[in-house]
């Protein structure tokens, strides 16, 4: 059991209502774990949905110039309904940006330790990275973090598993976590089109190994 600090502490202290007001993000952890490839400060330049992006890093830790597999989101088959007006993002990148990588969720100013922005470091942050089940508040004290007994042992499941993509923890969080963190996104789960898109992203990322 560990003390929740920083943004996580602040958000947990004022409850999920503020999160919903900001971005519709669930108040509890998604049980992913700390990422290791997000940009911290400065700027990051990479391929986002097929377009070159230069933007300030807003969270996470690690290199702003990852050396490893990089996802080409333009090749991933997702519904065109995710595309935003006047956006250069591909359908897959638009899905991640609007569904997962929202502000105060897994995007800018994120309050959980996993960066799901569709940039050049996406695959490095997720591919064969163990899920740590961090950021889950204790039921009797939301200022503390606990790992529920229902969670798989840390290190036994991967965010995106190259050997068994359908067992990826990213998919589990959208299909039901059995009490190990919240159902994602927004504790409501995915629509059929969103589920198909996320699965396609996981399969394409797993194939990069």
C-alpha positions as CSV (number, residue, x, y, z in Angstrom):
1,X,0.0,0.0,0.0
2,X,1.5,3.3,-1.0
3,X,0.6,7.0,-0.5
4,X,-1.0,8.7,-3.5
5,X,0.8,11.9,-4.4
6,X,0.7,14.8,-6.9
7,X,-2.2,14.9,-9.4
8,X,-3.3,11.5,-8.4
9,X,-3.7,12.5,-4.8
10,X,-5.5,15.7,-5.7
11,X,-8.0,14.0,-8.0
12,X,-8.7,11.2,-5.6
13,X,-9.3,13.7,-2.8
14,X,-11.9,15.7,-4.6
15,X,-13.6,12.6,-6.2
16,X,-14.5,11.4,-9.6
17,X,-17.0,14.3,-10.2
18,X,-14.3,16.7,-11.1
19,X,-12.7,14.2,-13.5
20,X,-16.1,13.8,-15.2
21,X,-16.4,17.6,-15.4
22,X,-13.0,18.0,-17.0
23,X,-13.0,15.2,-19.5
24,X,-15.3,12.3,-18.7
25,X,-12.4,10.2,-17.4
26,X,-13.1,7.6,-14.7
27,X,-12.1,8.5,-11.2
28,X,-10.3,5.3,-10.5
29,X,-7.2,3.7,-12.0
30,X,-7.4,1.8,-15.2
31,X,-4.8,-0.5,-13.6
32,X,-2.2,-0.1,-16.4
33,X,0.9,1.1,-14.6
34,X,3.5,3.7,-15.1
35,X,4.6,4.3,-18.7
36,X,8.2,4.6,-19.6
37,X,8.2,6.4,-22.9
38,X,6.2,9.6,-22.6
39,X,7.8,13.0,-23.1
40,X,8.5,15.2,-20.1
41,X,8.7,18.9,-21.0
42,X,10.4,20.2,-24.2
43,X,8.7,19.0,-27.4
44,X,8.2,15.7,-29.1
45,X,8.2,15.2,-32.8
46,X,6.7,12.1,-34.3
47,X,4.2,10.5,-36.6
48,X,0.6,11.0,-35.4
49,X,-1.9,9.4,-37.7
50,X,0.4,9.8,-40.6
51,X,1.1,13.4,-40.0
52,X,4.3,14.9,-38.4
53,X,3.5,16.3,-35.0
54,X,5.6,18.7,-32.9
55,X,4.1,19.4,-29.5
56,X,5.1,19.9,-25.9
57,X,5.4,16.9,-23.8
58,X,3.0,17.0,-20.9
59,X,3.6,13.9,-18.7
60,X,5.2,10.5,-18.3
61,X,8.9,9.9,-18.3
62,X,11.5,8.8,-20.7
63,X,13.1,9.7,-24.0
64,X,11.4,12.2,-26.4
65,X,13.1,10.3,-29.3
66,X,12.3,6.7,-28.7
67,X,14.4,4.0,-30.3
68,X,12.1,1.1,-31.0
69,X,9.1,0.0,-33.1
70,X,6.8,2.8,-34.2
71,X,3.1,2.4,-35.1
72,X,1.8,3.6,-38.4
73,X,-1.7,4.4,-37.5
74,X,-2.7,5.1,-41.1
75,X,-2.5,1.4,-41.9
76,X,-4.9,0.3,-39.0
77,X,-8.5,-0.3,-40.0
78,X,-10.9,1.7,-37.9
79,X,-14.2,3.3,-38.5
80,X,-14.2,6.6,-40.3
81,X,-16.7,7.9,-37.8
82,X,-13.8,8.6,-35.4
83,X,-12.3,11.2,-37.8
84,X,-12.6,14.7,-36.5
85,X,-13.4,17.7,-38.8
86,X,-10.3,19.5,-40.2
87,X,-8.0,16.9,-38.6
88,X,-5.1,15.1,-40.3
89,X,-5.3,12.2,-37.9
90,X,-6.0,8.8,-39.2
91,X,-9.2,7.0,-38.0
92,X,-7.1,4.9,-35.5
93,X,-5.2,8.0,-34.2
94,X,-8.5,9.9,-33.9
95,X,-10.0,7.1,-31.9
96,X,-7.2,7.1,-29.4
97,X,-7.2,10.9,-29.1
98,X,-10.9,11.2,-28.5
99,X,-11.6,8.1,-26.5
100,X,-8.4,7.3,-24.4
101,X,-5.9,10.1,-24.7
102,X,-8.1,12.9,-23.5
103,X,-7.0,15.6,-21.2
104,X,-6.9,14.4,-17.6
105,X,-7.1,10.8,-18.7
106,X,-4.3,9.2,-20.8
107,X,-3.5,12.4,-22.7
108,X,-2.4,15.9,-21.9
109,X,-2.3,16.5,-18.1
110,X,-3.0,12.8,-17.5
111,X,-3.6,11.8,-13.9
112,X,-2.7,8.1,-14.5
113,X,0.7,6.8,-15.4
114,X,0.0,5.6,-18.9
115,X,0.4,7.8,-22.0
116,X,-1.9,6.6,-24.8
117,X,-1.3,9.5,-27.2
118,X,-0.8,8.2,-30.8
119,X,2.7,9.5,-31.3
120,X,6.0,7.8,-32.2
121,X,6.5,6.4,-28.7
122,X,3.1,4.6,-28.5
123,X,4.4,1.1,-29.3
124,X,7.5,1.5,-27.0
125,X,5.3,2.5,-24.1
126,X,3.0,-0.5,-24.4
127,X,4.5,-3.3,-26.4
128,X,5.5,-6.2,-23.9
129,X,5.4,-3.7,-21.0
130,X,4.1,-5.3,-17.8
131,X,1.0,-3.9,-16.3
132,X,1.7,-2.7,-12.8
133,X,-1.9,-2.1,-11.6
134,X,-0.9,1.3,-10.2
135,X,-3.1,4.1,-9.0
136,X,-6.0,2.1,-7.7
137,X,-7.3,3.8,-4.5
138,X,-7.8,1.7,-1.4
139,X,-11.5,1.1,-0.6
140,X,-11.1,2.5,2.9
141,X,-8.8,5.4,2.1
142,X,-8.7,6.9,-1.3
143,X,-5.5,8.8,-0.5
144,X,-3.7,5.5,-0.6
145,X,-3.0,3.0,-3.4
146,X,-3.8,-0.7,-3.2
147,X,-3.6,-3.6,-5.6
148,X,-6.8,-5.6,-5.2
149,X,-6.5,-9.4,-4.8
150,X,-8.5,-9.7,-8.1
151,X,-5.6,-8.2,-10.1
152,X,-3.2,-10.5,-11.9
153,X,0.2,-10.6,-10.2
154,X,2.3,-7.6,-11.3
155,X,4.5,-8.6,-14.2
156,X,2.3,-11.5,-15.3
157,X,0.2,-9.6,-17.9
158,X,1.4,-7.1,-20.5
159,X,-0.2,-3.9,-21.7
160,X,0.1,-5.2,-25.3
161,X,1.3,-8.8,-25.5
162,X,3.2,-9.6,-28.7
163,X,2.9,-13.4,-28.1
164,X,-0.8,-13.3,-27.2
165,X,-2.4,-10.0,-28.4
166,X,-5.9,-10.9,-27.3
167,X,-4.6,-11.4,-23.7
168,X,-3.3,-7.8,-23.6
169,X,-4.3,-5.9,-20.5
170,X,-5.3,-2.9,-22.6
171,X,-8.1,-5.1,-24.0
172,X,-9.0,-6.5,-20.6
173,X,-9.6,-3.0,-19.2
174,X,-12.2,-2.5,-21.9
175,X,-13.9,-5.9,-21.5
176,X,-14.0,-6.1,-17.7
177,X,-11.3,-6.1,-15.1
178,X,-13.0,-8.1,-12.4
179,X,-12.4,-5.4,-9.8
180,X,-8.8,-4.7,-10.8
181,X,-9.3,-1.0,-11.7
182,X,-12.1,0.6,-13.6
183,X,-13.7,-0.6,-16.8
184,X,-12.5,1.7,-19.6
185,X,-13.3,4.2,-20.9
186,X,-15.4,6.2,-18.5
187,X,-16.5,3.0,-16.6
188,X,-18.8,2.4,-19.6
189,X,-16.8,0.2,-21.8
190,X,-16.5,0.4,-25.6
191,X,-19.0,0.5,-28.4
192,X,-18.7,-2.3,-31.0
193,X,-16.8,0.1,-33.4
194,X,-14.5,1.3,-30.6
195,X,-13.8,-2.3,-29.5
196,X,-13.0,-3.3,-33.1
197,X,-10.7,-0.3,-33.4
198,X,-8.8,-0.9,-30.2
199,X,-8.4,-4.6,-31.1
200,X,-7.0,-3.6,-34.5
201,X,-4.5,-1.2,-32.8
202,X,-3.4,-3.9,-30.3
203,X,-3.0,-6.5,-33.1
204,X,-1.0,-4.1,-35.3
205,X,1.2,-3.0,-32.4
206,X,1.8,-6.6,-31.4
207,X,2.9,-7.4,-34.9
208,X,5.7,-4.9,-34.7
209,X,7.7,-7.2,-32.4
